[in-house]
Amino acid sequence: MSSTKTNKIIIAVIISLVVIIGIAFSIVRSCNSAVKPPTVPNKIVKHEKMTKEITNEKQVSSSEVYLKADVVVANVTLKENTTKDQAKVIESNMLKS
């Protein structure tokens, strides 16, 4: 593996983690009625609306958002040609919603 490809992978992973953590804190802290935890405490539920919103971003290849009680887990995969600045814009857009 070339060092450039390795660096891109590392940056993509770091950006994904930042986005995941940001979304998790945003959803947990907000009192928005659109995001309701599952009624069964240990049941994992896919949040379709949030998943669709994130996937609609131009530079996002795929995404999934799951809820379990008071925990939110998001997996966001960015397209290969996404720059760090574009990823930060996507992150800030997701934190606003």
C-alpha positions as CSV (number, residue, x, y, z in Angstrom):
1,M,0.0,0.0,0.0
2,S,1.4,3.4,-0.8
3,S,1.7,6.0,1.9
4,T,-0.8,8.3,0.1
5,K,-3.5,5.6,0.1
6,T,-2.8,4.8,3.7
7,N,-3.1,8.5,4.6
8,K,-6.4,8.8,2.8
9,I,-7.7,5.8,4.7
10,I,-6.6,7.1,8.0
11,I,-8.1,10.6,7.3
12,A,-11.4,9.0,6.2
13,V,-11.5,6.9,9.4
14,I,-10.8,10.0,11.6
15,I,-13.4,12.1,9.8
16,S,-15.9,9.3,10.1
17,L,-15.3,9.0,13.9
18,V,-15.6,12.8,14.3
19,V,-18.9,12.7,12.4
20,I,-20.2,9.8,14.4
21,I,-19.3,11.4,17.7
22,G,-20.7,14.7,16.7
23,I,-24.0,13.2,15.6
24,A,-24.3,11.1,18.7
25,F,-23.7,14.1,21.0
26,S,-26.1,16.3,19.0
27,I,-28.9,13.8,19.0
28,V,-28.4,12.9,22.7
29,R,-28.3,16.6,23.8
30,S,-31.2,17.8,21.7
31,C,-34.8,17.4,22.9
32,N,-36.0,17.0,19.4
33,S,-39.1,14.9,19.2
34,A,-38.1,13.5,15.8
35,V,-35.5,11.2,17.4
36,K,-37.2,9.0,20.0
37,P,-35.3,6.1,21.6
38,P,-36.7,2.7,21.2
39,T,-39.4,1.7,23.8
40,V,-37.6,-1.6,24.5
41,P,-34.4,-0.8,26.3
42,N,-32.0,-3.2,24.6
43,K,-33.5,-3.2,21.1
44,I,-31.4,-1.7,18.3
45,V,-33.5,0.3,15.8
46,K,-32.4,1.8,12.5
47,H,-33.4,5.5,12.3
48,E,-34.6,5.7,8.7
49,K,-35.1,9.5,8.5
50,M,-31.7,10.4,9.8
51,T,-30.0,7.7,7.6
52,K,-31.8,9.1,4.5
53,E,-30.8,12.7,5.4
54,I,-27.1,11.9,5.8
55,T,-27.0,9.7,2.7
56,N,-28.5,12.6,0.6
57,E,-25.3,14.6,1.1
58,K,-23.3,14.9,-2.1
59,Q,-20.0,13.5,-0.8
60,V,-21.6,10.7,1.3
61,S,-21.3,7.2,-0.2
62,S,-23.4,5.5,2.4
63,S,-24.6,5.9,6.0
64,E,-26.6,4.2,8.7
65,V,-27.9,5.6,12.0
66,Y,-29.0,3.3,14.8
67,L,-30.6,3.9,18.2
68,K,-30.4,1.8,21.3
69,A,-32.0,3.3,24.5
70,D,-30.0,6.5,25.0
71,V,-27.1,5.6,22.6
72,V,-26.8,6.7,19.0
73,V,-24.4,5.1,16.6
74,A,-23.8,6.4,13.1
75,N,-21.7,4.9,10.3
76,V,-20.9,7.4,7.5
77,T,-18.8,6.4,4.5
78,L,-17.5,9.3,2.5
79,K,-16.6,9.2,-1.2
80,E,-12.9,8.8,-2.1
81,N,-12.5,12.2,-3.5
82,T,-13.9,14.0,-0.4
83,T,-11.5,16.6,1.0
84,K,-11.1,17.3,4.7
85,D,-12.8,20.7,4.3
86,Q,-15.8,19.1,2.6
87,A,-16.0,16.5,5.4
88,K,-16.1,19.3,8.0
89,V,-18.9,21.0,6.1
90,I,-20.9,17.7,6.0
91,E,-20.3,17.2,9.7
92,S,-21.5,20.7,10.6
93,N,-24.6,20.2,8.5
94,M,-25.4,17.0,10.3
95,L,-24.9,18.5,13.7
96,K,-27.4,21.2,12.8
97,S,-30.2,18.8,12.0
